[in-house]
Amino acid sequence: MIWNWSDTCVSGVQTGAGEGWLGRLPFHVAAQTCEGFGILLTHGADAKRDLVAPAEWAAAGTAGFRVLREGPDAFRARLKNIQIAQPLDNTLYRTRFRVFFEWLRYRDDDPDFDIIRDIVREFVFRNFPIAKGQVVLGQPCPEQYVHSLATARNTFGISGWKLGRRLSAIGLAQRSSVSKRFVLNEYAPADVVRGIVTEVDALLNATEAAHRVGIDRMMITKFTDRGLIPKYYPDHNAAPLYHPRDLEAFLGRLRSLAASKTPSEQHLDIPTASRWLSVPTDRVTRIILDHRVPLFANETKAARFRDFRVSVPDLQQEIYRAQDGVLRPADAAKVLGISVRTVRSLLDRGILEPRTVREERSARNRRYVSISSIETFAAEYITVVDLASQSGRLPGAEAILQTDRGVQPLDLDSRCNMIFKRADVPALSASTVSNVKASRRAFSNG
């Protein structure tokens, strides 16, 4: 029985075929579908049709008409809204659309309803984990379009843990707040699941990945911590598994910096250069990639990590740039032409500015020297050796001469170099100041 639930709807479908999709349907199909779908919209999936009052049928028909008059896309969109209104669980389309779905099944013998059945069936196939061959509204599913964790596990043999972790990384799942299991935000498209299964099958453990890159297992762990090579599962507690694609991308970045020519004696492989400079290999590699330090390799296209050679002076210069304006005491001593003991004494007295640096290799905090304070020191102080080089006297004779003139050296620890304030030394050549800066540049350049 068709209730006169809306003058607008009745006039729209009784006047014959209209311009809209709904108006071109047979009258009984349009009217009954508005009612049947409208009951789902107004009373929910568990509504009992025989308990619906005439006035409620009218309201339901109006609600259904407002959606269906916008066409099939609006119909599908409202079905999708009903599906996602509740979290995914074990309930499928029969539960979520029960009153409407049962009504539609009762019209199996009327071919005029095929257009409605086709839309609903296709929606169910593409939005619920329906197995291939499973019959919905009289037709078998041609292929499975989406998966739950359970159907993916049964179909592909992949563990829910591995699949859930990857789906979580791309935003299709999340970790349950009450258990360690993963929960889908929406069913996973079959092609996405197939892609994950293919990737998981290709994963390498840390030992296998290290062999492919050309390093040892401990080094690949350091490269991962440094952010050079990502783990397939980024979680902190996840097993260290690697995809060949990411390993090849890492080697590709190194190969892009490499030229095919014979290296000189100044070119060493990266681990050897790292040991020579007392800087961890993973940090050196990070500097090479970030600062695009030129590399060399005999077989560039097939080169692995230990095949690359780097210029030690070039690398040394970039390391100093990466140290954010500081030098180790030993390097500061080379720049200033004094002993390391003297540098430490100058740091103790605040004449050179100390900086605390956490060394990557030892994981300890060390006292480094500010480069700006080294240049300030060079402008304000001079060693007795530099004075002697200007005067042509021996350093010992120069020291006696200056003290006889009343010039007092800095009060430093025993066995430190003798140093004077430039302002206290008469007729000092100004060229010595620039000489120290030039010395520092030359040291930085290797």
C-alpha positions in Angstrom: 0.0 0.0 0.0 1.3 3.5 -1.0 0.5 6.2 1.5 0.0 9.8 0.3 3.1 10.9 2.2 4.0 13.9 0.2 2.1 16.0 -2.3 5.4 17.0 -3.8 6.5 13.4 -4.3 3.2 12.2 -5.7 2.9 15.0 -8.2 6.5 14.4 -9.2 6.1 10.7 -10.0 2.4 10.6 -11.2 2.9 13.1 -14.0 5.0 10.6 -15.9 8.7 10.4 -16.6 10.4 13.5 -15.3 13.8 14.9 -16.0 15.4 13.5 -12.8 16.5 10.0 -12.2 13.7 9.3 -9.7 11.1 10.7 -12.0 12.1 8.3 -14.8 11.5 5.2 -12.5 8.2 3.3 -12.6 5.8 4.9 -10.1 5.5 2.0 -7.8 9.3 1.6 -7.7 9.9 5.3 -6.9 7.2 5.5 -4.3 8.0 2.3 -2.5 11.8 2.9 -2.5 11.2 6.3 -1.0 9.2 4.7 1.8 11.5 1.7 2.3 14.7 3.7 2.4 13.0 6.4 4.4 12.1 3.9 7.2 15.8 3.2 7.5 16.6 6.9 7.7 13.9 7.8 10.2 13.6 4.7 12.4 16.9 2.9 12.0 17.9 -0.6 10.8 16.0 -2.4 13.5 12.6 -0.9 12.8 9.6 -3.2 12.5 7.6 -2.4 9.4 4.3 -3.7 10.8 4.6 -1.4 13.8 5.0 1.8 11.7 2.0 4.1 11.9 0.5 5.8 8.8 1.8 9.2 9.8 5.3 7.7 10.3 5.1 6.2 6.8 4.4 9.6 5.4 7.4 11.1 7.2 9.6 8.2 6.1 8.5 8.6 2.4 9.3 12.3 2.6 12.8 11.6 4.0 13.5 9.0 1.4 12.3 11.3 -1.4 14.6 14.2 -0.3 17.6 11.9 -0.8 16.5 9.9 -3.9 15.4 12.9 -5.9 19.1 14.0 -6.0 20.0 10.8 -7.9 22.0 7.6 -7.5 25.1 9.3 -6.2 23.2 10.9 -3.4 21.6 7.5 -2.7 25.1 5.9 -2.4 26.4 8.7 -0.3 23.6 8.3 2.2 24.3 4.5 2.4 27.9 5.3 3.1 27.0 7.7 5.8 24.9 5.0 7.5 27.8 2.6 7.2 30.4 4.9 8.8 28.0 6.2 11.5 29.2 3.3 13.7 32.7 1.9 14.2 33.7 -1.1 12.2 33.0 -4.4 13.9 31.7 -7.8 12.9 28.4 -6.5 11.7 28.0 -6.4 8.0 25.5 -4.8 5.6 22.5 -7.0 6.7 22.7 -5.5 10.2 23.3 -1.9 9.2 20.6 -1.8 6.5 18.3 -4.6 7.9 14.9 -3.0 7.5 15.6 -1.6 4.0 17.5 -4.7 2.8 14.8 -7.1 3.9 12.2 -4.9 2.2 14.2 -5.0 -1.0 14.6 -8.8 -0.9 10.9 -9.2 -0.8 10.7 -7.6 -4.2 13.0 -10.2 -5.9 10.1 -11.3 -8.2 9.6 -7.7 -9.7 12.3 -6.9 -12.3 11.3 -3.2 -12.1 13.3 -3.0 -8.9 16.5 -4.2 -10.6 17.8 -0.7 -10.9 17.6 -0.3 -7.1 18.9 -3.8 -6.4 21.9 -3.1 -8.7 22.8 0.1 -6.9 22.6 -1.5 -3.4 24.3 -4.7 -4.5 27.3 -2.8 -6.1 27.5 -0.6 -3.0 27.7 -3.6 -0.7 30.3 -5.3 -2.9 32.6 -2.3 -2.9 32.2 -1.2 0.7 32.0 -4.4 2.7 34.4 -7.4 2.8 32.3 -9.7 0.6 34.2 -12.7 -0.6 34.3 -13.6 -4.3 31.3 -15.7 -5.3 29.2 -14.7 -2.2 25.6 -14.0 -3.4 24.0 -10.6 -2.6 20.5 -9.8 -3.8 20.7 -12.7 -6.3 24.1 -12.0 -7.8 27.6 -13.4 -6.9 30.4 -11.0 -6.0 32.9 -10.9 -9.0 35.9 -10.2 -6.7 36.6 -9.0 -3.2 37.1 -5.2 -3.2 37.8 -4.5 0.5 39.1 -6.5 3.4 38.8 -6.7 7.2 41.8 -7.8 9.1 40.2 -11.3 9.4 39.4 -11.7 5.7 42.9 -10.4 4.7 44.5 -12.9 7.1 42.4 -15.7 5.7 42.9 -14.7 2.0 46.6 -13.8 2.0 48.0 -15.5 5.1 49.4 -12.3 6.5 49.3 -11.8 10.2 46.9 -9.2 11.6 49.9 -7.6 13.5 51.9 -7.0 10.4 49.0 -5.8 8.3 47.6 -3.7 11.2 51.0 -1.9 11.7 51.2 -1.0 8.1 47.6 0.1 7.8 48.1 2.2 10.9 51.1 3.9 9.2 48.9 5.0 6.2 45.9 6.0 8.4 43.5 3.1 7.8 43.9 1.6 11.3 44.8 2.4 14.8 45.9 0.6 17.9 43.0 -0.3 20.2 42.9 1.7 23.5 41.9 -1.4 25.5 44.1 -4.0 23.8 47.3 -4.3 21.8 45.3 -5.2 18.7 44.8 -3.0 15.7 41.3 -1.7 14.7 40.4 -0.6 11.2 39.1 2.9 10.7 37.6 1.6 7.4 37.8 -1.5 5.4 41.1 -1.8 3.6 41.0 -1.7 -0.3 42.0 -5.1 -1.7 44.8 -3.5 -3.9 46.2 -1.8 -0.8 46.3 -5.2 1.1 47.9 -6.9 -1.9 50.5 -4.2 -2.0 51.3 -4.6 1.7 51.5 -8.4 1.3 53.9 -8.0 -1.6 56.1 -5.6 0.4 56.1 -7.8 3.6 57.2 -10.8 1.5 60.1 -8.7 0.3 61.3 -7.5 3.7 64.8 -8.2 4.9 66.0 -8.5 8.4 68.9 -6.3 9.7 71.6 -8.8 8.7 70.3 -9.3 5.2 69.8 -5.5 4.8 73.3 -4.7 6.0 74.8 -7.2 3.5 72.9 -5.6 0.6 74.1 -2.1 1.6 77.6 -3.3 2.2 77.9 -2.7 5.9 77.7 -4.7 9.1 74.6 -5.3 11.2 75.7 -2.9 13.9 76.2 -0.1 11.4 72.7 -0.4 9.8 71.3 0.0 13.3 73.3 3.2 13.7 72.2 4.4 10.2 68.6 3.7 11.2 68.9 5.7 14.5 70.5 8.5 12.5 67.5 8.6 10.1 69.5 7.5 7.0 67.7 4.2 6.4 64.1 3.8 7.7 62.7 0.6 9.2 59.6 -0.7 7.4 57.7 -0.6 10.7 58.6 2.7 12.3 57.4 1.8 15.8 60.1 2.0 18.4 59.5 -1.6 19.5 59.0 -3.0 16.0 61.4 -5.7 14.7 64.1 -4.1 12.5 62.8 -5.1 9.0 63.8 -3.2 5.9 62.4 -2.9 2.4 64.8 -3.2 -0.5 63.3 0.0 -2.0 64.5 2.0 1.0 68.0 0.4 0.9 68.3 1.2 -2.8 67.1 4.8 -2.1 70.0 5.2 0.4 72.6 3.9 -2.0 71.0 6.0 -4.7 71.7 9.2 -2.7 75.3 8.3 -2.3 75.6 7.3 -6.0 74.2 10.7 -7.0 77.2 12.3 -5.4 79.8 10.0 -7.0 81.9 10.6 -10.0 83.7 7.8 -11.9 87.4 8.6 -11.8 90.5 7.4 -10.0 90.7 8.7 -6.4 93.9 10.2 -5.1 95.8 9.3 -1.9 93.6 11.9 -0.1 90.5 9.9 -0.9 89.6 7.2 1.6 86.6 4.9 2.0 84.0 6.5 4.3 84.6 4.2 7.4 88.4 4.7 7.1 88.0 8.5 6.7 85.7 8.5 9.8 88.3 6.7 11.9 91.0 9.1 10.7 88.9 12.1 11.7 87.7 10.4 15.0 84.0 11.0 13.9 81.4 8.2 13.9 80.7 6.7 10.5 77.0 7.3 10.7 77.5 11.0 11.5 80.1 11.4 8.7 77.6 9.8 6.3 74.9 12.2 7.4 77.2 15.1 6.8 78.1 13.8 3.3 74.5 13.5 2.3 73.3 16.8 3.9 76.2 18.8 2.6 76.5 16.9 -0.7 80.2 16.2 -0.3 81.6 14.8 -3.6 82.3 11.1 -3.7 84.2 8.8 -6.0 83.7 5.2 -7.1 84.9 2.9 -9.8 81.5 1.4 -10.6 79.1 4.2 -9.7 75.9 2.4 -10.8 76.6 -0.7 -8.8 78.6 0.8 -5.9 77.8 -0.2 -2.4 78.7 1.7 0.8 82.4 0.6 1.1 83.0 1.3 -2.6 82.7 5.1 -2.2 85.8 7.3 -1.6 85.8 10.8 -0.1 88.4 13.5 0.0 89.5 13.8 3.6 90.2 17.6 3.4 86.7 18.2 1.8 85.1 16.1 4.5 87.1 17.7 7.3 85.9 21.2 6.2 82.3 20.1 6.2 82.6 18.5 9.6 83.9 21.8 11.0 80.9 23.6 9.4 78.6 21.1 10.9 80.0 21.6 14.4 78.1 24.8 14.8 81.0 27.1 15.4 83.2 25.0 17.8 86.5 23.1 17.6 87.9 20.4 19.7 90.7 21.5 22.0 93.3 19.6 19.9 92.1 21.3 16.7 92.0 24.7 18.4 95.6 24.1 19.5 96.6 23.5 15.8 94.9 26.7 14.7 96.6 28.9 17.4 100.0 27.1 17.2 100.0 26.2 21.0 99.7 23.1 23.0 96.5 21.4 24.0 97.5 21.9 27.7 97.7 25.6 27.0 94.2 25.6 25.3 92.7 23.9 28.4 94.3 26.4 30.7 92.9 29.3 28.6 89.5 27.6 28.9 89.8 27.3 32.6 90.5 31.0 32.9 87.7 32.0 30.6 90.1 33.6 28.0 88.8 31.1 25.5 85.1 30.4 25.5 84.1 26.8 26.3 81.1 25.1 24.7 79.7 21.8 25.9 79.2 19.3 23.0 77.8 15.8 23.2 80.1 13.6 21.2 78.3 11.1 19.0 81.0 8.5 19.3 81.4 8.3 23.1 77.9 9.7 24.0 79.7 12.0 26.5 79.6 15.7 27.0 82.9 17.3 26.1 84.4 20.8 26.4 85.0 22.3 23.0 86.2 25.8 22.1 84.1 28.5 20.5 85.6 29.5 17.1 84.6 33.1 17.6 86.6 33.2 20.9 89.6 31.7 19.0 89.5 34.6 16.6 89.1 37.1 19.4 92.0 35.6 21.2 94.2 35.8 18.1 93.4 39.5 17.8 94.2 40.3 21.5 97.1 37.9 22.3 100.3 36.6 20.8 102.7 33.7 21.7 106.3 34.2 22.4 107.1 32.0 19.4 105.1 34.3 17.1 107.0 37.3 18.6 110.3 35.6 18.1 109.4 34.9 14.4 108.9 38.6 13.9 112.0 39.8 15.6 114.3 37.0 14.4 115.3 36.2 18.0 115.1 32.8 19.6 111.9 32.3 21.7 113.9 32.1 25.0 115.7 35.4 24.2 112.4 37.0 23.2 110.8 36.0 26.5 113.7 37.5 28.6 113.6 40.7 26.6 109.8 41.2 27.0 109.9 40.5 30.8 112.9 42.9 31.1 110.6 45.5 29.5 108.0 44.8 32.2 105.6 42.9 29.9 104.0 40.1 31.9 102.8 36.9 30.3 99.4 35.3 31.0 99.3 33.4 34.3 98.8 29.9 33.0 99.5 26.4 34.3 103.0 25.1 34.3 104.4 23.8 31.0 102.0 26.0 29.0 103.1 28.2 26.2 104.1 31.7 27.1 101.5 34.2 25.8 101.4 38.0 26.0 98.7 40.6 25.5 99.3 42.4 22.2 98.5 45.7 23.7 101.5 45.3 26.1 104.0 44.5 23.4 105.5 47.6 21.8 105.7 48.0 18.0 104.0 44.7 17.2 103.3 44.2 13.5 99.6 44.2 12.7 100.1 41.5 10.1 100.3 38.7 12.7 96.6 39.0 13.5 95.6 38.1 10.0 98.2 35.4 10.0 96.3 33.5 12.7 93.0 33.8 10.9 94.7 32.6 7.7 96.1 29.6 9.7 92.6 28.8 11.0 91.2 28.8 7.4 94.1 26.7 6.2 93.4 24.1 8.9 89.7 24.0 8.1 90.6 23.3 4.5 92.7 20.4 5.6 
